[in-house]
Amino acid sequence: MSDDRLIVALDVPNALQALALTETLGDAVSFYKIGLGMLTGGGLGLANELISEQGKRIFLDMKLFDIGATVEAAVRGLAQFDLDFLTVHGDPHVVRAAKEGAAGKDLKILAVTILTSLDRADLDEGLIRAGDIPDLVAERAGRAFDAGADGVIASPQEAAMIRALPEAAGRLIVTPGVRPTGAALGDQKRVATPASAISAGADHIVVGRPVWQAPDPRAAAQAIVDELATL
C-alpha cells in the first residue's frame, strides 16, 4: 500500500515514459511530482490523466517567479487542473500573487526557500547575501509564511529549524534531496534519509532517481513506504 508522505518525482524525458513508470509503481505510490523538465513533454496532460484516470495526487513543481500580475494569472490557470501542490519562489510578492491566483481552490502554494542543490559557494556566486544557509532558509520560510504560503520546500537538514518557527504551525514542509541509505547523491548537496526527513518535521518527502533508476522501481518505492511505516 502507498503512503502519500512519499512523492515520487517523474523526472523522466516525456509523458509516455512517465505513464509507463506509474503503471510499474501501481498502488505503491499515490503522489507524484511533475516538474519543469516534463512541461514540454506533455506535463499538464500527464497531470490531468493521473488525476482523472488513476486518482493520483499531483505536485506541480514550476518554481514560478515573475511580477505579481503574471504569477497570479499563471496560478489561476493552473488551479483549474485540480492539483494538490504548486511551487513558487519564496519572495513575498510572488507568494502573495500566487495565493490570489489560487483563491477559491484547494491548491496549496509551496514556497521555495533555497534550492537543495546549492551550497554557500553557489549563493556567493549568485550575489546572495552572507549568512549560513540554514539561517537564510529559516528567514525566507518565515517571510513566505507571513505572505500566506501554505508550506515551503526546504532540504531535510533545515526541516527541524523551520518546523520550530511559530509561523510554521499548521503549514506544510516538503523536502526534496531525500536519498535512501546507500543511494547516490547525484546533484544534491543537502540530503537525508526518508525516515530522518520525516522525523525532522517534514510532511512529505520527494524522491526521484533512487526510485525510477532502480532495477525494480516498485520495490524501491515500497522500501521507502515500509521505512516510513516504522515512524
N, C-alpha and C positions, 0 to 999 in steps of 0.2 A: 504494500500500500504506500501511497505517496504522503509527503509531509510538505505543506506549502511554505514552510520556512526555507526550503530549498528552492531556489530559482535557477534553472539551467539556461545559460546563455547560448542562443542559437547563432553563434558567430561562425557560420559556415557560408560558402560562396553564394548560395541562392536558395530560393524558397523550396524548390524541389528537393534539394538535399536536406533542408530543414524539416520538411514534412516526412521524409524517409526516416530521419533521426527520431522524430516524435513517435512514429509508429514503432520503432525499435524500443524506445523507452516505455511506451504504453502507459499503464497506470502507476508506474514507479515515479512519475513526475507529473505534477499538476500545474506548475507555474513556470513560464518561460520568459526570458528577456530577448527582445528584438532590438538591435542597435543600429547605428548609422551605417555600418558596413553592409547590412541587409536591405537598407532602404531602397537602393536602386535595383535590388534583386527580387523585388516583389514583397517587401516587408509588410506594408499595410494590408495587402491582400492576404498574406500569411497570417497576420494577426486576426483578421476577420474570420478566416477559416478555422483557426484553432479555437477561437471563442465560440463561434456558432455551431461548428460541426463536432468539436471534441470536448467542449465545455471547459477549456483550459483558461487559466488566468494569465494576463499579459502585462508585462512591464516593458514599456516603450522607452528605450534609452536614447533620447535625442540630444540631451545636454544643450537645450536651446539657449541662445544668447543673442540679444538684439535690442533695439529700442523697445520701449514698453508697448506701443501700439502694435508692433509687428509680432511680439511674443504673444500678446493677448489674442490676436487674430489666429495665429497658428494653433494655439492651445484650444481655442473654441472649435476649430475644425477637427482637431484630433480627438476632442472629447466626444465626438459623435460615434466613435468606434467601440464604446463600452470597455475601454482599457481600465486596468487597475492602477498602474503607476506610470508617471511620466517624469523624466528628469529635465531640469533646467539648471543653469549655473546659479550659484547661491547668492549672487549680488541682489541686494534687497529690491531694487527697482524691477529686476527680472522676476523675482518671486511674486511680488505684488501683482504684476501684469498677468502672470500665469494663473494666479488664483482668480483673477477677474474672468479670464477666459474659460476656466473650469467651473464657474459658478452654476449651480443647479445640477451638477453631475457628481457621480461618486468618484471620479478620477482624483487620485492622490498626487499632489505635486511634491516631488522629492528634489531637494537642492543639493547640487554637487559642491562639496567643500574644496578639497584639493585632491586631484586625481591620484589614485593609488600607485600609478606608475612613476610618480615624481618624487624626487628627494630634494634636499636643500640646495644642492648644486643646480638642479633644474630650475628651482624657484629664483635663484640668484641670476641665472641666465635670462629669465623672463622678467627681471626687474621687480620681483615681488619683495615686499619689504622684509627686513631682517626679522628673525624670530624662529624658535623651534617649531617644527611642523605640527606637533600635537597642539601647541598653544594657538597657532593660527587656525587650525581646523576647528577647535572648540569655539574660537571667537566668531568664525564665519558661520558655524552652525547656530550659535545663539542669535546672530543677526538675522539669519534666514528664518528661524522660528519666529522671531519678533515680526518679520514681514509676512508671516502667515503660512510658511511651509508646513506641509503635513508630515514631513520627515526629511531626513538627509541621507546622502550617500557618503560614507567615510570608510577608511580602512579599519580592519578589525583592531588594529593597535590603538585607535582613538575611540573605539566604541564605548568603553567604560567611562572615559572622560566626558563624552557627550551625554551619556545616559545620566550622569550626575548633575548636569545643568538643570536648574529649576525650570527653564523654558522647555526642556525635553519631555516633561510629564505628558503622557498621552500621545507623544509623537513617535514616528517610526524611525528606526535606524536600519539601513540596508547596507551590507558590506560586500563589496567585490574584493578581489585579492585573497580569496579563500582557496587554500590548497590542502587536499587530504594529505595525511602523513605519507612522505615518500614521493609526492608528485613534484614535477619540475616547476620552478618558479616562473619560467617564461619571462615576460617583460614586467612582471610585478615586483615591487621592491618592499612593500609593507604588507606582509601576509600573516595568516594564522590558519589553524585547522578549523573545520566546521564547528566542532564542539566548543573550542575555545572562543570563537567569534560569538556564538550564541550566549555562552556563559558571561562574556564581557558586556552584554547588553544589546546585541543585535537582534532584530526581529526576523530578518531574512538574510540569507547568505546567497551570493551569486557565484556559481561555478560553471565554467565553460569547458576549456580544453581538457581538464582532468576527466571529464565525462565523455565528450564526443570524440576525443582522440584515444580513448581506452580501447583495448582489444574487444572488450564486452561492455559497451556503454550502459546497458541496463544494469548490469552487475555493479558497475562503478557508481551509478546513481543510487542503487539500492543500498550500497555500503554506506553512503553518506546518510541516507534516511535512517538506517539502523543505528548509526553513530548518534544522530540527533535524538533518537528514541531513548537513549540512555540518560538524557538530561532530566 
